[in-house]
Amino acid sequence: MGHIQIKESVSINIRAKTRQRDLIDQAAERLGRSRSDFMLDAACRKAEDVLLDQAFFTVDRGTFKKFQALLDRPLPATDKLRRLLKTKAPWDK
């Protein structure tokens, strides 16, 4: 017989300005979702980004030296790299 996992729901209460609530409601409605659904999804995605950005990796001394050498080595001057460096960023166009 399979194990049934019961997920406990908890309440999260926050205060918002009217215009913030209206903006959230407008976006949630556009996606056909509830305010709570929309807010939880957005908050969880942001929380994952924050935690992933702060990931800490440990490596042995030899691996770290190899990694550092790769970072310190200049890229070869290829035509592809020259084109990339001459291309304006989308936000600069």
Stockholm file with secondary structure:
# STOCKHOLM 1.0

chainA/1-93         MGHIQIKESVSINIRAKTRQRDLIDQAAERLGRSRSDFMLDAACRKAEDVLLDQAFFTVDRGTFKKFQALLDRPLPATDKLRRLLKTKAPWDK
#=GR chainA/1-93 SS CCCCCCCCCCCCCCCCCHHHHHHHHHHHHHTTCCHHHHHHHHHHHHHHHHHHHTCCCCCCHHHHHHHHHHHHSCCCCCHHHHHHHHSCCGGGC
#=GC SS_cons        CCCCCCCCCCCCCCCCCHHHHHHHHHHHHHTTCCHHHHHHHHHHHHHHHHHHHTCCCCCCHHHHHHHHHHHHSCCCCCHHHHHHHHSCCGGGC
//
